[in-house]
Amino acid sequence: MHTDEVDVDASLVRRLIAGQFPQWARLPVRRLQSAGTENAMFRLGADLVVRLPRHPRAVEGVEHEMRWLPRLGPLLPLDTPEPVGQGEPGAGFAWPWSVYRWLEGRNPAVEALKEPELLAKDPAEFVGALRRIDPVDGPPGSRGVPLATRDAPTRSAIEQLAGRMDTAALTALWEEALRVPARSGPPVWAHGDLSPGNVLVTEGRLTAVIDFGTVGVGDPAVDLIAAWNLLPASARPVFRDALGVDDSEWARGRGWALSISLIQLPYYWETNPPLAANSRHVIKEILAEAG
């Protein structure tokens, strides 16, 4: 939990909607349970969802999505959030917020996937389509950067896990990731946060990708994190083959999955059980691969 996180409840959302979008003022508001850490989510009627940033660092993502989703969404094979309203600060809430069309589906759990080899083709199709979009004028991705930029926080997280995990093995894996050659090609589009909390499945297939706050151009290897945080080992080759990923990019993607999970785990161990559980799963899978 962020120490500067603000309290957001349904009554606040009702006041904001009534003041800025009176056409929706009579619609019921219901808070949605989510393992996400950036935004509070509220269902508005049957067809809309309201997203409000929970802390100052999430504010930038509101305008970022409003700018880039209309350009990227129509070019992607899965559903993406459709912005229908951008709210302004008001009713005691200090930041901009947003309203989107409701997307059906649920967040997946790796252990509950019925046909993971079939589902693996869906994120690969999404990532491939995103990579093919013209990157001209695209913003630098917050995560499409060299892995070395995450060295200090990753090592700090490993130290915090002493006594809970094999920190020597984790350090060796991280140092191996740092030795992988950096990307030499031009930057391309990447979502940047393809985690289970940011995708939706319906009847066993991936149907939507949400939360584009980290989307941008850079090294697309970051989107390979889905191989470990979303898919079991048996389905990873399907995902990799569909994208035609070489050894260096695959290793960078695994490094990203490791770093993200390591940093998240001690931070959310007690405060966000679903996110912590997925982080432990990713670390366990990467350790198993190395063993």
SEMI-14780 format. One record per atom (N, C-alpha, C): x, y, z. Coordinates in steps of 0.001 Angstrom, whole numbers, plus 500000, padded with zeros to 6 digits. Layout:
SEMI-14780
XYZ/...
This chain:
SEMI-14780
500844498809500000/500000500000500000/500881501243500000/500536502201499155/501275503451499132/500908504289500354/501906504886500990/501645505655502196/500841506912501904/500878507389500645/500119508588500295/498833508258499554/498360507023499702/497122506606499044/495930507302499687/494978507732498857/493800508431499358/492619507475499453/491674507807500326/490452507023500455/489461507426499367/488952506444498679/487967506678497623/486804505737497876/485578506276497901/484420505422498127/483301505767497149/482241504986497197/481142505148496248/480457506503496383/480380507043497587/479725508337497757/480494509440497042/481824509373497068/482636510340496339/482375510226494841/482336509004494339/482085508800492908/480722509365492523/479719509165493361/478384509703493056/478414511224492970/479152511861493881/479244513316493856/479977513801492610/481050513125492258/481789513512491060/480936513361489803/480239512246489702/479397512013488525/478273513038488464/477617513280489577/476500514229489589/476966515621489195/478167515995489611/478652517339489320/479186517512487916/479717516447487315/480378516596486017/479730515825484879/479002514782485185/478311513996484151/476881513738484613/476056514779484692/474702514632485242/473852513617484490/474187513331483228/473407512353482466/473514510954483053/474537510737483888/474716509427484511/474436509462486014/473906510551486509/473770510733487956/472842509717488612/471883509191487868/470926508247488457/471400506795488380/472531506554487758/473020505180487631/473614504700488956/473409503434489296/473989502909490540/475502502823490450/476155502996491602/477610502942491699/477993501817492648/478910500965492198/479347499839493031/480848499663492911/481520499614494050/482979499433494025/483326498025493575/484365497905492774/484838496616492283/486081496200493045/486135494933493420/487321494408494080/488404494182493042/489607494640493327/490693494523492375/492017494418493119/492930493617492542/494276493520493106/495178494621492572/494626495480491718/495409496569491156/495848497551492226/496963498218491972/497543499116492965/497477500585492567/497080500866491317/497137502235490825/495805502961490902/494705502262490630/493407502916490498/492327502204491303/491362502976491784/490143502430492369/489103502336491270/488372501224491230/487432500952490141/486004500868490682/485087501518489959/483677501504490349/482818501244489118/481920500293489234/480980500050488138/479888501115488206/479593501685487046/478593502743486954/477494502252486033/476349501872486620/475294501286485820/475752499956485250/475191499581484103/475530498305483482/476649498417482460/476880499619481943/477735499751480764/478986500586480961/479227501112482168/480347502024482374/481164501619483593/482416502084483631/483273501889484785/484048503178485028/484174503556486291/484886504760486692/486215504352487319/487288505020486900/488616504747487455/489174506031488058/489613505937489308/490195507084489998/491569506706490516/492593507527490248/493928507211490764/493938507197492286/494688506262492826/494746506096494275/495844506930494924/496851507325494144/497977508055494713/498573508940493625/499409509900493977/499883510890492999/500589510293491788/501331509206491973/502081508651490848/501196507977489814/499940507739490151/499019507130489196/498301508166488341/498442509448488683/497691510502488002/498106510630486544/499402510533486281/499893510698484918/499259509689483961/498961508498484479/498384507472483632/497013507820483094/496267508666483793/494927509041483338/495011509751481991/495786510813481912/495911511556480662/496640510747479603/497578509913480028/498316509069479094/497357508142478350/496478507499479098/495501506612478466/494545507377477564/494077508504478034/493132509276477236/493733509687475891/495033509910475880/495686510314474634/495927509140473695/496403508004474244/496897506946473370/495919505812473109/494973505573473996/494022504483473755/493207504680472471/492713505885472182/491959506042470923/492788505738469677/494103505938469767/494969505634468620/495289504151468536/495569503522469672/496026502141469673/494887501119469658/493842501391470424/492769500422470599/492198499858469309/491853500698468327/491244500166467100/492176499266466288/493461499289466566/494429498509465798/494783497188466479/494166496903467617/494511495726468400/493426494658468312/493800493378468399/492841492290468189/491969491966469389/492295492494470562/491494492269471763/490825493570472179/489773493447472977/489107494649473478/490061495446474365/489940496754474299/490707497659475146/489744498697475726/490118499361476812/489216500350477407/488875501465476417/487597501799476350/487138502892475483/486781504099476349/487593505153476320/487282506330477137/486007507017476652/485128507335477601/483904508058477248/483754509349478047/484633509568479017/484565510802479792/485820511004480604/486319512233480616/487479512560481443/487043513544482515/487113513085483753/486684513918484861/487793514822485359/487388515913485983/488318516882486545/488292516799488070/489296517350488736/489270517393490199/487989518068490690/487478517592491796/486259518179492347/485709517335493471/484737517850494179/484064517146495272/485045516620496314/486162517346496493/487154516928497467/488192515972496925/488088515630495633/489076514750495009/490015515604494169/491324515439494370/492286516419493856/492814516143492448/492453515001491847/493117514609490604/492121514342489475/492592514324488241/491719513915487133/491371512436487242/490276512041486637/489806510656486688/489118510353485358/488627509153485190/488127508782483867/486950507820483938/486173507814482854/485043506909482693/485243506141481385/485031504813481441/485221503949480282/483991503077480066/483894502520478861/482901501486478620/483254500255479450/482235499583479941/482453498367480712/482894497239479790/483883496456480228/484346495283479494/484055494041480329/483380493079479729/483070491841480433/484322490976480547/484323490109481562/485424489182481756/485903489201483192/486880488359483471/487457488285484820/488970488166484694/489648488540485760/491098488354485786/491414486866485921/492355486360485155/492664484925485206/493581484566486370/493544483304486738/494492482731487694/495220481605486989/496547481604487056/497341480637486296/496892479207486563/496655478885487833/496329477510488185/494923477095487752/494098478059487342/492715477752486979/492460477789485471/493495477994484672/493306478033483219/492978476633482707/491892476509481944/491451475196481471/492258474712480273/492534475615479329/493314475260478140/494407476302477922/495438476297478761/496453477353478694/497199477411477360/497385476248476713/498089476264475434/497275477008474378/495963476902474453/495109477634473527/495087479114473879/494954479421475167/494919480819475598/496232481526475283/497359480806475292/498664481428475070/498750482145473733/497956481723472778/497980482366471465/497389483773471514/496515484030472485/495832485325472560/496770486461472953/497538486341474047/498474487436474351/499544487585473277/499933486472472640/500924486574471565/500364487379470396/499102487157470062/498486487915468974/498406489392469332/498062489679470592/497982491063471039/499344491741470983/500354491103471543/501696491689471567/502220491881470150/501995490897469287/502453491023467911/501803492189467193/500497492362467395/499790493474466750/500281494811467285/500514494892468579/500995496139469187/502376496494468636/503219495498468464/504566495743467948/504555496255466508/503518495911465771/503465496313464357/502921497720464155/502396498349465183/501876499713465055/503039500689464893/502874501641464015/503919502630463746/504327503332465043/505603503257465431/506045503862466692/506341505353466596/506231505935465415/506554507349465247/505695508192466191/506342509092466920/505700510002467873/505220509298469139/505449507989469259/505049507300470473/505884507724471666/505311507775472858/506059508194474047/507004507082474502/508120507420475106/508993506381475664/508246505572476718/508329504253476621/507668503407477603/508389503456478938/507629503545480007/508259503623481329/508992502340481681/508643501239480995/509314499970481269/510103499442480070/510078500113478949/510823499650477792/512262500107477817/512887499983478963/514242500512479205/515183499350479501/516492499574479481/517431498493479822/517204497966481231/517370496660481401/517191496046482711/518115496645483771/519270497114483344/520237497653484303/519676498827485091/518679499518484551/518094500647485269/517335500193486512/517057498897486620/516318498362487764/517239497619488742/518527497753488558/519456496955489362/519333497258490854/519385498524491226/519370498873492648/518087498433493344/516894498759492823/515686498318493528/515499496804493535/515986496127492497/515860494671492472/516745494038493533/517990494506493645/518877493970494684/518354494297496084/517788495474496244/517215495837497542/516074494894497917/515238494563496927/514122493651497176/514626492261497557/515671491804496883/516238490491497217/516708490486498670/517345491546499097/517817491628500485/516640491554501459/515533492172501103/514358492173501972/513710490792502075/514020489920501127/513436488579501127/514311487560501848/515398488018502459/516275487121503208/515480486409504303/515664485092504376/514936484298505349/513628483755504820/513143484314503715/511907483842503099/512157483116501783/513258483470501109/513586482869499825/515098482687499724/515505481915498727/516923481662498491/517524482881497802/518023483809498591/518502485072498035/519765484892497196/520578483890497513/521769483651496693/521370483223495289/520397482329495190/519928481879493881/519270483020493116/518505483843493819/517837484973493159/518852485994492660/519874486244493457/520917487179493027/521628486653491784/521907485357491755/522565484767490589/521693484886489342/520405484657489490/519492484792488355/519443486231487856/519398487166488786/519342488575488395/520631489007487693/521747488589488206/523010488951487574/523147488313486194/522584487126486033/522565486491484708/521728487321483737/520592487839484213/519732488666483359/520449489947482941/521218490511483837/521933491752483529/523006491554482462/523463490324482303/524505490049481308/523941489830479904/522648489767479772/522030489549478454/522215490808477607/522599490664476342/522774491844475488/521504492682475397/521672493989475390/520537494898475256/519978494826473845/518759495262473674/518134495275472352/518903496219471436/519112495775470202/519835496593469231/518923497198468170/517694496705468085/516774497200467062/516086498487467479/515278499035466572/514554500275466870/513471500035467918/513066501078468638/512001500916469631/510665500608468968/509854499824469662/508503499511469187/507542499627470363/506243499562470062/505230499694471098/505228498471472033/505014498725473305/504840497669474310/503824498145475341/502997497224475809/502019497556476843/502714497872478157/503680497035478542/504492497310479715/504031496679481007/502783496185481070/502291495645482341/501272494536482089/501658493557481297/500755492448480986/500728491444482133/500054491828483197/499900490997484385/498471490467484440/498194489428485237/496831488905485314/495794489954485699/496194490946486499/495244491979486893/494898492946485779/495636492879484683/495401493808483574/494890493133482314/494439491895482440/493813491212481315/492513490578481783/491613490335480834/490331489717481140/490145488480480272/489590487430480860/489285486210480116/487794485933480191/487291485320479129/485903484883479058/485880483512478415/485294482547479107/485204481171478610/486564480640478172/487585480926478980/488888480345478759/489769481038477743/489312482123477157/490126482849476188/490323484289476637/491488484826476287/491777486222476599/490931487110475696/490170488022476292/489260488848475498/489573490334475582/490314490767476591/490566492206476739/491874492439477481/492499493558477178/493677494037477894/493344495431478408/493597495685479676/493219496958480286/494443497629480899/494255498823481413/495289499614482079/496502499829481179/496422500871480363/497486501218479429/498352502361479955/498432502507481260/499192503603481838/500684503529481586/501212502328481267/502641502187481008/502947501995479532/501959502090478659/502196501833477238/503143502874476655/504008502424475753/504954503340475122/505890502567474221/506889503236473659/507823502579472756/509164502381473458/509813501281473110/511083500929473712/511402499482473403/511990498790474368/512295497371474221/511029496575474542/510450495872473562/509192495168473802/509345493893474612/510580493538474993/510779492318475782/509983492347477075/509667493544477573/508907493636478818/507558492939478710/506981492887477502/505673492246477370/505744490726477442/506941490175477437/507089488731477586/506856488288479025/506690489234479943/506397488850481335/505153487982481429/504254488104480454/503030487297480457/503337485803480417/504484485431479888/504841484017479821/504957483397481201/505347484186482184/505544483668483542/504433484065484498/503867485257484362/502844485656485329/501439485220484924/501270484791483668/499945484416483182/499873482957482756/500970482398482269/500947481070481659/501747480049482472/501294478787482494/502106477728483090/503229477340482134/504173476564482627/505347476198481828/504971475520480522/503925474708480531/503540473958479337/503099474852478192/502617476055478505/502087476948477475/503093477983477013/504206478120477709/505170479156477334/505750478964475930/506073477736475513/506591477588474148/505603478041473077/504309477870473310/503297478314472345/503359479830472198/503419480524473324/503507481982473336/504781482441472641/505902481826472983/507181482232472407/507229481975470902/506798480792470485/506848480455469067/505952481366468237/504801481732468797/503867482593468056/504471483966467798/505360484409468691/505986485718468529/507342485640467824/507903484444467702/509209484305467070/510319484988467841/510334484814469147/511280485513470017/512616484781470067/513720485512469912/515039484885469989/515478484734471441/516637484078471629/517083483752472988/517342484994473836/517950486023473229/518273487219474006/517006487930474477/516047488075473586/514814488767473989/514067487970475038/514034486645474881/513353485795475868/514013485941477238/515338485996477253/516062486151478524/515794487519479146/515700488560478308/515366489882478858/513952489888479420/513039489229478729/511672489151479238/511609488440480571/512367487347480701/512416486629481980/513038487507483059/514050488292482681/514641489223483642/513634490257484119/512815490749483193/511771491700483574/510760491051484525/510329489838484202/509368489143485066/509949488937486459/511227488594486517/511880488391487806/511967489691488589/512436490750487937/512609492026488630/511287492574489153/510256492570488311/508953493095488733/508426492317489925/508518490996489864/507983490178490952/508787490339492236/510102490437492099/510930490629493284/510622491947493982/510453493002493219/510185494313493809/508788494358494428/507829493710493775/506466493713494296/506324492893495570/507016491778495647/506727490813496707/506913491365498117/508078491892498494/508185492397499870/507285493598500133/507004494373499086/506183495576499251/504725495213499525/504237494165498827/502817493805498924/502569492499499660/503587491946500320/503446490626500952/502239490586501886/502059491620502678/500969491633503658/499749492405503177/499925493388502295/498829494299501979/498038493930500726/498602493083499850/497917492733498610/498156491253498318/497428490366499011/497680488922498877/497635488391497442/496663488787496583/496662488252495218/497912488625494426/498344489882494551/499528490323493832/500772489621494378/500846489473495686/501985488778496290/502016487315495865/500858486683495794/500803485277495388/501285485098493956/500891486016493072/501351485913491691/502850486156491597/503364487084492394/504806487336492406/505562486102492876/505071485438493912/505722484209494383/505683483135493299/504561483057492584/504446482080491499/505500482330490427/505645483579490014/506613483915488966/508025483556489409/508393483946490621/509742483661491130/509981482159491193/508992481422491673/509113479956491759/509319479356490377/508566479831489393/508677479285488041/510050479566487441/510563480761487647/511871481121487088/512983480336487786/512861480149489095/513837479322489805/513791477895489292/512610477369489023/512471475994488522/513116475857487150/512939476845486307/513555476803484988/515078476771485096/515601477535486043/517047477617486200/517625476336486804/516769475635487588/517251474452488258/517332473250487364/
